[in-house]
């Protein structure tokens, strides 16, 4: 039907059309570890040794075991301790050699990821986090090795304090921090892996009168599979026979079982109810909905956001600040002795280690995208999360976004003596059977309900922004909207149009030889949560704007019912883009849509949100895909994005802010009053900031609307 621009393109199948741009499930699963690891490499410049979770775990535990004797055999901050009556350090002939050997092993084994990461950063001329860490542990090890040589071979009578204890703890704490980071990052991937695991291993494939169990990997598009009561649906497809209630909660989060009949779509991974159904395959485990979800979340995890770029720049500034202040401190303290000067420089480098800063943004983003995926919010572009805090306008399509998209025929009018109302309805339905638009489905449903016999329609095609044209009984018919009639000066009953539109109906006209022979008025119902959603959106300070291709009167009525003050009607896709430009000139804007016709606006908006997964627009244009059709999920995304931004700011302060005070203290600025910050205390402060950053990120929660 042609009452708005939603008709000018035929909506694509919700799942089948995405397949051409998706990697298969096996490939995506196999690549998940690489993707997550590559993300770790991207955000911290680490070498390949830190790029695998198993390697990291092994690095940590081996280093932790090697650290224990170092702690027992070497003094802490040069002091002897007594714990539970046991005097520390434990000493015996050659114990200092054991410490030196273990510390050397820790430096080259546990510290290898930081050293190789530093080489990578220096080669790219972008010294940052790994370079700072490498500087810290290299200076600590180098000074301790100097102290060992001095104490044993140069001047055995004068003891020079080493920092093997601090070196060991620093390396292990760094590895522990990265383990926490990787666990958090992998949590986002595991949410998708769990969805992939929903698919059963086999499917009951129908071959004529026989049913054969076949491995899911061998099932092909076009085959028919039988799903028994209580079984998981193995593939994406369309029910060809049977009826049942399908529980899609594990896939979409929708708690209610959805009644399905022949012609309805089903999603692989959902659970069949009591009925037995046969499903024609449109997407297998390798190309179906779950593979699409995995790909989108995986892409989101790899995308590097602006805030992470800022964190990297801060780390770069910190590197130069630490290098300059460390060298100044070394020179300033050199008159007190080489060991004292080295100690001050070591302390500065340990304090400046940017590990917490490196975790600040990635941990929060990983946690946020994981929460989003678990709540049916698929974040394709992580930049969208950061843009929300600056958004002023929320622009929304009407049909299918704020309304149910299920249209009922409220009026049928014949303007010719040759055709009855039922005949007009039959002509409309004959053309609209070739369209999947909700308006078209409403007309066809009305004709079916009246058990009308539909004439055959051929050569049916879409007229952009107008409607449909086709041939019935060798006569050419058109379905158009009032704007087409006005633009082409075709006479029609304007008073009927005004009355129907004022009641919130969408109106379409049937033309034969450029004369109006009939009209249909259809009404759409608001989604249950739409009014409350608009009210809460306003309370959060956003300005809702409705952009629709519907006629002015119908749009005005819908806007009034919704409580929307600003709306634009009778828009083509290019018109929506123009209005988006208009609002973006006044502030950043979110665009919400559900159809292919919204693709240009979704792509151009600061944040594009697609209602419903499965179309090309969801993959190619939107930054965020809402699995559900509930408008409240827009609020859920906004609230999650705002909470995520707050956590990112907090973590940036925890990750870098303490350096403002700690680095000068490490350099010895308060030495004149007797306060000197030791390297060990510096390591403790650095470690505390890392732990705070990690747990602050893990504390992120979504308070659902």
Beta strands, then each sheet from edge to edge (+ up, - down):
strand 1: 81-83
strand 2: 86-88
strand 3: 202-207
strand 4: 210-215
strand 5: 224-227
strand 6: 236-241
strand 7: 244-247
strand 8: 257-260
strand 9: 265-266
strand 10: 277-283
strand 11: 377-379
strand 12: 391-396
strand 13: 408-414
strand 14: 457-463
strand 15: 467-472
strand 16: 475-480
strand 17: 505-512
strand 18: 515-523
strand 19: 543-547
strand 20: 566-568
strand 21: 588-593
strand 22: 607-611
strand 23: 624-626
sheet 1: 1+ 2-
sheet 2: 4+ 3- 5+ 10- 6+ 9-
sheet 3: 7+ 8-
sheet 4: 11+ 23- 22- 21- 12- 19- 20-
sheet 5: 13+ 18- 17+ 16- 15+ 14-
end
